[in-house]
């Protein structure tokens, strides 16, 4: 099955008002090891092709600026924080990854936890099919458990992924917290699933702004590369 066939089946089975298509952003530039970023839903009330948006203009600035930066950290290992994330630079990075929303129905700016949970529970088979089509080497789940919303990595572990290891953790390089992860099996290979914050986070453990928040998060992405990807990339 390919993405087109999957999405046709998905849309025919459920009553979507605003189906959001996602997946591999640009197959010609999908760098190895393949990175899949998992988000919750999209602030949009009409049907859209998110991958086309990302290829054309990088979509909205805050979410995709940071995902562009995190992509550069994971794939290139550049120590210098890419402060400049212009449209062109953002598109260049986003073409290298896959992205998916757990909830395919477009929503509003703030995710409703009960709607997200119901969508994942009901549509778990198709979510898993899409993950397998993306064939990731690492999955970054952007959204922690908070304010009544279950974290993306937890939703995948409990309702979507048929095989996964126990939770483990590593210490953040800056923040007074651990980042949690586990391994799952995708297409007969072991893939790390990392529970990370949302790219639009504005306050983490009391830290705000570029110097105290976004640059340290970039450093933690560099550490994730060191822990999980350095051998696979063959770089750095």
BAMI-295292 format. One line per 2 residues: number of its first residue (from 0); their letters; for each residue y, z, x of C-alpha. Coordinates in pm, whole numbers, plus 50000, padded with zeros to 5 digits. Last residue first. Example, Ala and Ser with C-alpha at 12.3 -4.5 7.8 and 13.67 -1.06 7.14 Angstrom:
// BAMI-295292
1) SA) 49894/50714/51367; 49550/50780/51230
***
This chain:
// BAMI-295292
235) XX) 51368/51275/53038; 51165/51009/52865
233) XX) 50795/50957/52793; 50872/51013/52430
231) XX) 50538/51177/52350; 50551/51415/52646
229) XX) 50899/51535/52552; 50825/51551/52183
227) XX) 50715/51896/52067; 50863/52175/52278
225) XX) 51124/51983/52476; 51227/51776/52173
223) XX) 51255/52095/51967; 51472/52238/52247
221) XX) 51705/51938/52226; 51722/52001/51851
219) XX) 51816/52362/51927; 52097/52239/52148
217) XX) 52224/52019/51865; 52224/52325/51640
215) XX) 52429/52504/51906; 52684/52217/51903
213) XX) 52704/52220/51523; 52757/52594/51477
211) XX) 52985/52774/51727; 53173/52486/51883
209) XX) 53159/52255/51583; 53254/52499/51310
207) XX) 53099/52817/51171; 52864/53094/51287
205) XX) 52800/53392/51058; 52420/53363/51074
203) XX) 52455/52997/50978; 52769/52890/50795
201) XX) 52872/52535/50706; 52531/52371/50661
199) XX) 52567/52004/50572; 52280/51902/50800
197) XX) 52043/52133/50606; 51871/52394/50821
195) XX) 51536/52349/50992; 51170/52402/50902
193) XX) 50975/52193/51153; 50656/52005/51064
191) XX) 50459/51914/51377; 50217/51619/51344
189) XX) 49851/51615/51444; 49701/51267/51415
187) XX) 49449/51112/51179; 49703/50926/50964
185) XX) 49896/51248/50907; 49740/51585/50987
183) XX) 49969/51886/50963; 50110/52125/51218
181) XX) 50326/52430/51146; 50687/52530/51202
179) XX) 50936/52814/51183; 51271/52841/51361
177) XX) 51340/53198/51471; 51672/53371/51430
175) XX) 51963/53535/51607; 52126/53203/51681
173) XX) 52178/53043/52019; 51861/52903/52181
171) XX) 51664/52963/51863; 51333/53142/51910
169) XX) 51006/52967/51831; 50782/53009/51529
167) XX) 50429/52970/51392; 50307/52910/51037
165) XX) 49934/52855/50997; 49790/52506/51025
163) XX) 49812/52227/50770; 49582/51999/50573
161) XX) 49632/51853/50224; 50011/51825/50258
159) XX) 50196/51811/49927; 50211/52136/49727
157) XX) 50216/52445/49949; 50290/52294/50290
155) XX) 50537/52034/50166; 50724/52286/49953
153) XX) 50731/52531/50244; 50877/52269/50478
151) XX) 51143/52186/50219; 51256/52546/50173
149) XX) 51227/52697/49825; 51556/52717/49637
147) XX) 51644/53050/49474; 51955/53100/49684
145) XX) 51780/53028/50015; 51462/52879/50162
143) XX) 51570/52641/50437; 51668/52277/50400
141) XX) 51632/51984/50636; 51260/51945/50701
139) XX) 51215/51768/51035; 50879/51588/51046
137) XX) 50739/51474/51381; 50525/51178/51489
135) XX) 50579/51022/51149; 50368/50748/50985
133) XX) 50642/50654/50735; 50367/50513/50511
131) XX) 50184/50847/50538; 50496/51034/50424
129) XX) 50532/50794/50132; 50175/50854/50022
127) XX) 50230/51230/50044; 50533/51209/49816
125) XX) 50324/50995/49582; 50053/51259/49557
123) XX) 50303/51545/49523; 50480/51398/49220
121) XX) 50430/51676/48964; 50455/51975/49198
119) XX) 50735/51820/49401; 50939/51731/49092
117) XX) 50883/52073/48937; 50999/52249/49255
115) XX) 51311/52035/49285; 51402/52092/48921
113) XX) 51355/52470/48958; 51568/52481/49272
111) XX) 51863/52294/49124; 52024/52108/49416
109) XX) 52401/52126/49450; 52603/51804/49483
107) XX) 52453/51645/49174; 52127/51462/49121
105) XX) 51951/51135/49189; 51586/51140/49087
103) XX) 51357/51090/49387; 51319/51462/49452
101) XX) 51156/51515/49791; 51420/51294/49948
99) XX) 51304/51078/50234; 51430/50961/50570
97) XX) 51278/50748/50846; 51438/50705/51187
95) XX) 51582/50465/51446; 51827/50283/51218
93) XX) 52004/50617/51176; 52114/50624/51541
91) XX) 52291/50287/51551; 52432/50345/51202
89) XX) 52600/50666/51321; 52743/50501/51632
87) XX) 52891/50219/51424; 53030/50454/51159
85) XX) 53184/50679/51423; 52994/50984/51548
83) XX) 53218/51100/51830; 53125/51458/51921
81) XX) 52796/51344/52073; 52689/51675/52237
79) XX) 52608/51614/52603; 52251/51706/52699
77) XX) 52113/51367/52598; 51744/51408/52510
75) XX) 51718/51047/52397; 51484/51063/52096
73) XX) 51526/51419/51971; 51889/51474/52071
71) XX) 51996/51130/51952; 51824/51185/51618
69) XX) 51995/51522/51584; 52333/51356/51634
67) XX) 52261/51093/51369; 52132/51367/51138
65) XX) 52462/51546/51197; 52676/51246/51117
63) XX) 52445/51165/50826; 52502/51483/50632
61) XX) 52875/51500/50701; 52976/51133/50686
59) XX) 52822/50988/50376; 52630/50658/50413
57) XX) 52562/50521/50765; 52752/50204/50690
55) XX) 52513/49915/50639; 52178/50041/50769
53) XX) 52227/50381/50606; 52320/50231/50269
51) XX) 52021/49994/50285; 51794/50292/50357
49) XX) 51939/50486/50063; 51858/50212/49814
47) XX) 52033/50327/49500; 51988/50388/49128
45) XX) 52284/50566/48973; 52383/50933/48939
43) XX) 52409/51018/49309; 52413/51340/49511
41) XX) 52077/51279/49675; 51774/51506/49672
39) XX) 51596/51759/49892; 51588/51621/50244
37) XX) 51298/51531/50476; 51383/51371/50811
35) XX) 51095/51165/50950; 51097/51092/51323
33) XX) 50864/50828/51469; 50773/50889/51832
31) XX) 50854/50607/51871; 51166/50430/51753
29) XX) 51201/50255/51417; 51441/49977/51523
27) XX) 51272/49675/51364; 51149/49884/51069
25) XX) 51503/49979/50969; 51558/50289/50752
23) XX) 51191/50379/50707; 51168/50559/50371
21) XX) 51422/50575/50086; 51466/50451/49728
19) XX) 51665/50675/49496; 51570/50642/49128
17) XX) 51859/50712/48891; 51756/50766/48529
15) XX) 51392/50814/48622; 51116/50842/48361
13) XX) 50802/50877/48569; 50488/50664/48610
11) XX) 50655/50322/48629; 50908/50439/48886
9) XX) 50639/50574/49119; 50418/50265/49086
7) XX) 50709/50034/49169; 50807/50270/49451
5) XX) 50459/50260/49603; 50429/49882/49578
3) XX) 50763/49830/49750; 50686/50089/50019
1) XX) 50356/49929/50117; 50000/50000/50000
***
